[in-house]
Amino acid sequence: MNKLCILFCILISACTHQKDVSMSLENNPVIEKGQLQSLSKSGWYVPNGLANIDSVVLYNNQKSVRLSNAPEDTAKISQIYYWVNTSSIEGKTVRFSGKYRYKGADSTHMSIGIQTMDKNKGPISTNTDIGKHSGDADWTDFTVEATMPTLTEGIAFFAYITGNNEFWLSDCQAYIDNKPLDKLTSQVFPAEKDNEFDNGSKISLPAPTPQMFENLEILGKVWGFLKYYHPAVTRGKYNWDYELFRIMPQIAQAPDKKTRNNLLNKWIDQFGKINKSAPYIIEDSSKYSRIIDLNWINNQEIFDKKLISKLNKIKDAERSLKFNYYYIPYQTGGNISRTPEKAYPSIQWKDQGFRILTLFRFWNAMEYCFPYLEMTDKPWNTLLKEFLPKFVQPENKGNYELAINELVSCINDSHGGVSTSSQDLAKTILGRRFAPNIIISTLTFSKSGDIVVEEARTTELERGDIIRSIDGEKVEKIIQDLKPFVPASNHAVLLRNTLPDLLRSDSGSMLVTCIRDGEEIELKLTNFGRNRRHKPHQYSEVKSVEEYNLKEKNIAYINVANMDGKTISDIITNNKEAKGVILDMRKYPKMDAYQTLYSLLCPTPQEFMWFAANERNAPGNYKMLPPAVFGTNNPDYFKGKVAILVNEGTQSHGEFSSMAYRKAPQSAVIGSTTAGADGNYSYISLPGKKLVTFTALGAYYPNWEICQRKGVKIDIEARPTNEEIRNGQDVWIEKAIQYISE
């Protein structure tokens, strides 16, 4: 929960930064160190050399930016970029102009240019004004022009200098289609000017009836379809939340289908006619992992012919290939993408309109922006009907918060999570999670599925105890009761996410029934929290890696969670003749581990993963991106065996990396079911300042073989038995030793 709250603050901060974009040097902007691939917000960056705002060397009384070599840089390279996120800007041409001067140039190469970039900061095109210069020069004009490809998500305006010199830039201006860049990046969409319901929806529906629930279900689907497909809405012309509030009372209280359809027809008409059509035709479905099913708009049992015709015209309307105001992008690295979805932090839970908006917003976000919708346990198209009563008339705030958790959990995604109030959930079935008293011990699950004490840090429990019941309730039932409210791709992650809370209580004691040495015993646990009494002579963790004497067995070991890139590189380099290396992927890896191993494990590049991204002009259709490739041409690659250890803690980048490392010529994935949540995440804000995360980029083995929910393919299974847990064995390490030694 805390991680989600922290992330929320970061995202809001990033989005706020993007609003203030200007090349002006007059306010002494900060020039940050940073490589082009890691930039997260618009501004000035210097990856090489030294740069500062110069208040002495002026052009027409305007400050300049001075660029020079770093003394220790023998290559004598200096660079400066002004980078801007253009994901919400459309255009065909880009122009960069200004003034430059230099001093002390010695056959110095100088480039001033424009680089357009895609979402992943890969270059699309580069245009430069290149020259070789010597001596000094006073202020000189420059102008560089470039085309702006459709997929441009960012632009870098840059100066690149090699050789001895001092170099200044001033009066820098950038234009897209002859419009000043700062005007475009600070534009306010009409949707953002509508503030009628900022203080409340003013919705108070009468007692619900079956007809009302049917009306609201239809409204929720049509509202969501228009949100992502109507050209006027996708251009940001309407605050779609508030348009919902304006129509909801009428639709909700429509007495019959005919009245409802008449209201929907009139409502749609007010957003303008569809002037341009471009029927969406998928020529090669093999390049898509998901194609959204919109056949419901043709249902004559729900809509009349007039409404069906309008909905189809909207479906076939011409929309931008690049910009869709409410589209939810997947996140890439440090680049936090914009979001127009308001969090409404001051709105109270009792506001019925905002509660219904919460349901509609999330349901449609997943309908149009979740790559694995067809893989949920419950059919997604049934959930609006199921959840409407819980959002229209919740018994209390706790039940409302619980309903949000349950709804989010229905996506069956280990990336899923929601920041909700612990105070209000404390009196619900999730109250155990927030109970103040906790027995400080670690539970795990064995090969047979038993819940077993892995680390016992109290006087009462012992490692290897098999937990059967807690306060008279069987652990299997406790977990099953929690399941609907815990986001998880599979059962392994359900256990990963619930076991830490089983030994929590809001009372002063806990009655635990367990099996020890084949006998059932009953324990009264009272050593909660910091008052626990340790027994150091009996307490021990799982057998450490060092105890397995890997060095004597000529086996290297890398823990990707706590080793940096240099350490990893040194281990591989210094163990070229080792029988093998163990890559421990059971915890989330450091980001530089993958970059380091990229060039060390394979003799040639190997394709290992396909990605699919949501299309902006047809949300819900996920089209193949260029495949991910691991490795370089390296005849000096590590030639020993590679054992890749995984379990339920292997998630997202850990799964991605494990799939890549499996391309090593002699490699095996050893372990148990992984988290089943690969692909980049994204987020959506819900009313009441709630943040929901979910997987937004489809990730697959080549040929669309599924890894979501299933996890990484296992070559050698490893999961400890009850006895092995009691003995403190690390069966993953043991299986790896066996594999490498064979």
Backbone hydrogen bonds, N-H to C=O, Kabsch-Sander energy under -0.5 kcal/mol:
donor,donor_aa,acceptor,acceptor_aa,energy
5,C,1,M,-2.0
6,I,2,N,-2.6
7,L,3,K,-2.6
8,F,4,L,-2.3
9,C,5,C,-1.9
10,I,6,I,-2.1
11,L,7,L,-2.6
12,I,8,F,-2.4
13,S,9,C,-2.3
14,A,10,I,-2.5
15,C,11,L,-2.5
16,T,12,I,-2.0
17,H,13,S,-2.1
18,Q,14,A,-1.6
19,K,15,C,-0.7
19,K,16,T,-0.9
20,D,16,T,-0.5
20,D,17,H,-1.4
21,V,19,K,-0.9
22,S,20,D,-0.5
28,N,25,L,-1.6
32,E,30,V,-0.7
32,E,44,W,-2.0
34,G,46,V,-0.7
38,S,35,Q,-1.7
39,L,36,L,-1.0
43,G,83,W,-2.1
44,W,30,V,-0.5
45,Y,81,Y,-2.6
46,V,32,E,-2.7
48,N,79,Q,-0.5
50,L,68,S,-3.0
52,N,66,R,-1.6
54,D,64,S,-3.4
55,S,53,I,-0.6
58,L,56,V,-1.0
59,Y,62,Q,-2.2
60,N,58,L,-0.5
62,Q,59,Y,-2.0
64,S,54,D,-2.0
65,V,169,L,-2.4
66,R,52,N,-3.0
66,R,64,S,-0.5
67,L,167,F,-3.4
68,S,50,L,-2.2
69,N,165,N,-0.6
73,D,70,A,-2.0
74,T,72,E,-1.0
76,K,73,D,-0.8
78,S,161,I,-2.7
79,Q,48,N,-2.6
80,I,159,A,-2.0
81,Y,45,Y,-3.0
82,Y,157,F,-2.7
83,W,43,G,-2.4
83,W,81,Y,-0.6
84,V,155,I,-2.1
86,T,84,V,-0.6
86,T,153,E,-2.0
87,S,153,E,-0.7
89,I,86,T,-1.9
94,V,146,A,-3.0
95,R,175,Y,-2.5
96,F,144,V,-2.8
97,S,173,Q,-2.6
98,G,142,F,-1.8
99,K,170,S,-2.7
100,Y,140,T,-2.2
101,R,168,W,-1.6
102,Y,137,A,-1.4
103,K,166,E,-2.2
105,A,135,G,-2.6
106,D,164,N,-1.1
108,T,133,H,-2.9
109,H,162,T,-1.7
110,M,131,G,-3.0
111,S,160,Y,-2.2
112,I,129,D,-1.6
113,G,158,F,-2.5
114,I,127,N,-2.8
115,Q,156,A,-2.5
116,T,125,S,-2.1
117,M,154,G,-2.7
118,D,122,G,-2.6
121,K,118,D,-2.0
124,I,116,T,-3.1
125,S,116,T,-1.1
127,N,114,I,-2.6
129,D,112,I,-2.8
130,I,128,T,-0.7
131,G,110,M,-2.2
133,H,108,T,-3.0
135,G,105,A,-3.0
137,A,102,Y,-2.4
140,T,100,Y,-2.5
142,F,98,G,-2.0
144,V,96,F,-2.9
146,A,94,V,-2.4
148,M,92,K,-2.3
152,T,149,P,-1.8
153,E,117,M,-3.2
154,G,117,M,-1.5
155,I,84,V,-2.2
156,A,115,Q,-2.8
157,F,82,Y,-2.7
157,F,155,I,-0.5
158,F,113,G,-2.3
158,F,156,A,-0.6
159,A,80,I,-2.2
160,Y,111,S,-2.9
161,I,78,S,-3.1
162,T,109,H,-2.2
163,G,76,K,-2.5
166,E,103,K,-2.1
167,F,67,L,-2.5
168,W,101,R,-2.8
169,L,65,V,-1.9
170,S,99,K,-2.2
171,D,63,K,-0.5
173,Q,97,S,-2.9
175,Y,95,R,-2.5
176,I,179,K,-2.4
177,D,93,T,-1.9
179,K,176,I,-1.7
181,L,174,A,-2.8
183,K,180,P,-0.6
184,L,180,P,-1.6
185,T,181,L,-2.6
186,S,182,D,-1.0
187,Q,184,L,-1.0
189,F,187,Q,-0.6
191,A,236,G,-2.3
192,E,189,F,-1.9
193,K,190,P,-1.5
194,D,190,P,-0.6
194,D,191,A,-0.6
195,N,193,K,-0.8
198,D,195,N,-1.5
200,G,197,F,-1.3
204,S,202,K,-0.5
213,F,209,T,-2.4
214,E,210,P,-2.1
215,N,211,Q,-2.6
216,L,212,M,-2.7
217,E,213,F,-2.3
218,I,214,E,-2.2
219,L,215,N,-2.6
220,G,216,L,-2.8
221,K,217,E,-1.7
222,V,218,I,-2.6
223,W,219,L,-3.2
224,G,220,G,-1.8
225,F,221,K,-2.3
226,L,222,V,-2.6
227,K,223,W,-1.9
228,Y,224,G,-1.6
229,Y,225,F,-1.6
230,H,226,L,-1.9
233,V,230,H,-0.6
234,T,230,H,-2.8
235,R,231,P,-1.2
236,G,233,V,-1.9
237,K,232,A,-1.8
240,W,238,Y,-1.2
243,E,239,N,-1.9
244,L,240,W,-1.2
245,F,241,D,-1.5
246,R,242,Y,-1.7
247,I,243,E,-1.3
248,M,244,L,-2.5
251,I,247,I,-2.2
252,A,248,M,-3.1
253,Q,249,P,-1.4
254,A,251,I,-1.6
260,R,256,D,-2.1
261,N,257,K,-2.8
262,N,258,K,-2.2
263,L,259,T,-2.3
264,L,260,R,-2.5
265,N,261,N,-2.6
266,K,262,N,-2.1
267,W,263,L,-2.4
268,I,264,L,-2.6
269,D,265,N,-1.8
270,Q,266,K,-1.1
270,Q,267,W,-0.7
271,F,268,I,-1.7
272,G,269,D,-1.7
275,N,273,K,-0.9
278,A,316,D,-3.8
281,I,279,P,-0.7
282,I,280,Y,-0.5
283,E,281,I,-0.9
287,K,284,D,-1.7
288,Y,285,S,-1.8
289,S,622,Y,-2.0
290,R,622,Y,-1.0
294,L,292,I,-0.8
297,I,294,L,-1.7
298,N,295,N,-2.1
299,N,296,W,-1.6
300,Q,298,N,-0.8
302,I,299,N,-1.4
303,F,299,N,-2.8
308,I,304,D,-2.5
309,S,305,K,-2.3
310,K,306,K,-1.8
311,L,307,L,-2.6
312,N,308,I,-2.1
313,K,309,S,-2.0
314,I,310,K,-2.1
315,K,311,L,-2.2
316,D,312,N,-2.2
317,A,314,I,-1.2
318,E,276,K,-2.5
325,Y,234,T,-3.5
327,Y,324,N,-1.6
331,Q,681,Y,-2.6
332,T,335,N,-1.1
335,N,332,T,-2.3
336,I,40,S,-0.5
336,I,334,G,-1.0
337,S,335,N,-0.7
342,K,340,P,-0.5
347,I,344,Y,-1.3
351,D,348,Q,-1.8
352,Q,203,I,-0.5
352,Q,350,K,-0.9
353,G,203,I,-0.5
355,R,351,D,-1.8
356,I,352,Q,-2.3
357,L,353,G,-2.4
358,T,354,F,-2.1
359,L,355,R,-1.7
360,F,356,I,-2.6
361,R,357,L,-3.4
362,F,358,T,-2.1
363,W,359,L,-2.6
364,N,360,F,-2.2
365,A,361,R,-2.0
366,M,362,F,-2.2
367,E,363,W,-2.1
368,Y,364,N,-2.2
369,C,365,A,-1.7
370,F,366,M,-1.1
373,L,370,F,-1.0
375,M,372,Y,-2.1
376,T,373,L,-1.1
382,T,379,P,-1.9
383,L,380,W,-1.6
386,E,382,T,-1.6
387,F,383,L,-2.6
388,L,384,L,-1.8
390,K,387,F,-0.5
391,F,387,F,-1.3
391,F,388,L,-0.8
392,V,388,L,-3.0
393,Q,389,P,-1.8
400,Y,396,N,-1.8
401,E,397,K,-2.8
402,L,398,G,-2.3
403,A,399,N,-2.1
404,I,400,Y,-1.8
405,N,401,E,-2.0
406,E,402,L,-2.6
407,L,403,A,-2.5
408,V,404,I,-2.5
409,S,405,N,-2.2
410,C,406,E,-1.0
410,C,407,L,-0.8
411,I,408,V,-1.5
412,N,409,S,-2.0
416,G,413,D,-1.8
417,G,693,T,-1.2
419,S,691,L,-1.6
420,T,418,V,-1.0
425,L,421,S,-1.6
426,A,422,S,-1.3
427,K,424,D,-0.6
428,T,425,L,-2.2
431,G,428,T,-2.1
432,R,429,I,-0.6
433,R,430,L,-1.4
434,F,430,L,-0.5
434,F,431,G,-1.3
435,A,431,G,-0.5
435,A,432,R,-1.0
437,N,505,S,-1.9
439,I,503,L,-2.6
440,I,438,I,-0.7
440,I,527,N,-0.5
441,S,439,I,-1.9
442,T,455,E,-2.3
444,T,452,V,-2.8
446,S,450,D,-2.2
447,K,720,P,-2.6
449,G,446,S,-1.6
451,I,467,I,-0.5
452,V,444,T,-2.8
452,V,450,D,-0.6
453,V,465,D,-2.5
454,E,442,T,-3.2
454,E,452,V,-0.5
455,E,442,T,-1.6
457,R,455,E,-0.7
464,G,453,V,-2.8
465,D,462,E,-2.2
466,I,515,I,-2.2
467,I,451,I,-2.5
467,I,465,D,-0.7
468,R,513,T,-3.1
469,S,513,T,-1.7
470,I,473,E,-2.6
471,D,511,L,-4.2
473,E,470,I,-1.8
475,V,468,R,-1.9
478,I,474,K,-2.1
479,I,475,V,-2.6
480,Q,476,E,-2.2
481,D,477,K,-2.6
482,L,478,I,-1.5
483,K,479,I,-1.6
485,F,482,L,-2.2
486,V,483,K,-1.5
494,L,490,N,-1.9
495,L,491,H,-2.3
496,R,492,A,-2.2
497,N,493,V,-2.5
498,T,494,L,-1.3
499,L,495,L,-2.7
501,D,498,T,-1.6
502,L,498,T,-0.6
502,L,499,L,-1.3
503,L,499,L,-0.5
504,R,501,D,-1.3
505,S,437,N,-2.9
510,M,525,L,-1.9
512,V,510,M,-0.7
512,V,523,L,-3.1
513,T,469,S,-2.2
514,C,521,I,-2.5
515,I,466,I,-2.2
516,R,514,C,-0.5
516,R,519,E,-3.0
519,E,516,R,-1.9
521,I,514,C,-3.1
523,L,512,V,-3.5
525,L,510,M,-3.6
525,L,523,L,-0.7
528,F,526,T,-2.1
529,G,438,I,-3.3
531,N,528,F,-1.5
532,R,529,G,-1.4
534,H,532,R,-0.6
538,Q,535,K,-2.2
539,Y,535,K,-2.2
543,K,728,G,-3.8
547,E,544,S,-0.5
548,Y,545,V,-1.7
549,N,546,E,-1.7
553,K,549,N,-1.0
554,N,551,K,-1.6
555,I,550,L,-2.4
556,A,580,G,-2.5
558,I,582,I,-3.0
560,V,558,I,-0.8
560,V,584,D,-1.3
562,N,559,N,-1.1
563,M,559,N,-1.1
568,I,564,D,-2.3
569,S,565,G,-2.6
570,D,566,K,-2.5
571,I,567,T,-2.3
572,I,568,I,-2.2
573,T,569,S,-2.7
574,N,570,D,-2.7
575,N,571,I,-0.6
575,N,572,I,-0.9
576,K,573,T,-0.7
578,A,575,N,-1.8
579,K,554,N,-2.2
580,G,554,N,-0.9
581,V,641,K,-2.7
582,I,556,A,-2.6
583,L,581,V,-0.6
583,L,643,A,-3.3
584,D,558,I,-3.0
584,D,582,I,-0.7
585,M,583,L,-0.9
585,M,645,L,-1.9
590,K,560,V,-3.0
593,A,590,K,-1.4
594,Y,590,K,-0.5
595,Q,591,M,-0.8
596,T,592,D,-1.9
597,L,593,A,-2.5
598,Y,594,Y,-1.5
599,S,596,T,-0.7
600,L,597,L,-1.5
601,L,597,L,-1.2
606,Q,630,F,-2.6
608,F,628,A,-2.4
609,M,628,A,-1.2
610,W,700,Y,-2.8
612,A,698,G,-2.0
613,A,623,K,-2.6
615,E,621,N,-1.9
618,A,615,E,-0.6
620,G,368,Y,-0.6
621,N,618,A,-1.6
622,Y,290,R,-2.6
622,Y,620,G,-0.6
623,K,613,A,-2.5
623,K,621,N,-0.7
624,M,287,K,-3.1
625,L,611,F,-2.5
628,A,609,M,-2.9
630,F,606,Q,-3.1
632,T,602,C,-0.5
634,N,603,P,-2.1
634,N,632,T,-1.1
637,Y,634,N,-1.2
638,F,600,L,-3.1
641,K,579,K,-2.7
642,V,666,Q,-2.8
643,A,581,V,-2.7
643,A,641,K,-0.5
644,I,642,V,-0.6
644,I,668,A,-2.9
645,L,583,L,-2.5
645,L,643,A,-0.7
646,V,670,I,-2.4
650,T,647,N,-2.1
651,Q,649,G,-0.9
652,S,677,A,-0.6
654,G,651,Q,-2.5
656,F,652,S,-2.8
657,S,653,H,-2.7
658,S,654,G,-2.1
659,M,655,E,-2.4
660,A,656,F,-1.6
661,Y,657,S,-3.0
662,R,658,S,-1.5
663,K,660,A,-2.0
664,A,661,Y,-2.1
667,S,665,P,-0.6
668,A,642,V,-2.1
670,I,644,I,-3.4
670,I,668,A,-0.6
671,G,716,I,-2.5
672,S,646,V,-1.4
675,A,650,T,-2.4
682,S,694,F,-2.5
684,I,692,V,-2.2
686,L,690,K,-3.1
688,G,343,A,-1.3
688,G,344,Y,-1.1
689,K,343,A,-3.0
690,K,686,L,-2.2
692,V,684,I,-2.5
693,T,417,G,-1.9
694,F,682,S,-1.8
696,A,680,N,-2.8
697,L,680,N,-1.6
698,G,612,A,-2.3
698,G,696,A,-0.5
700,Y,610,W,-2.7
701,Y,705,E,-2.7
704,W,701,Y,-0.8
705,E,701,Y,-1.0
705,E,702,P,-0.6
707,C,699,A,-0.6
709,R,676,G,-2.1
710,K,708,Q,-1.8
711,G,707,C,-3.3
715,D,669,V,-2.1
716,I,669,V,-2.2
718,A,671,G,-1.9
725,I,721,T,-2.1
726,R,722,N,-2.0
727,N,723,E,-2.0
728,G,725,I,-1.2
729,Q,724,E,-2.4
731,V,729,Q,-0.9
734,E,730,D,-2.0
735,K,731,V,-2.5
736,A,732,W,-2.1
737,I,733,I,-2.6
738,Q,734,E,-2.1
739,Y,735,K,-2.5
740,I,736,A,-2.8
741,S,737,I,-2.3
742,E,738,Q,-1.0
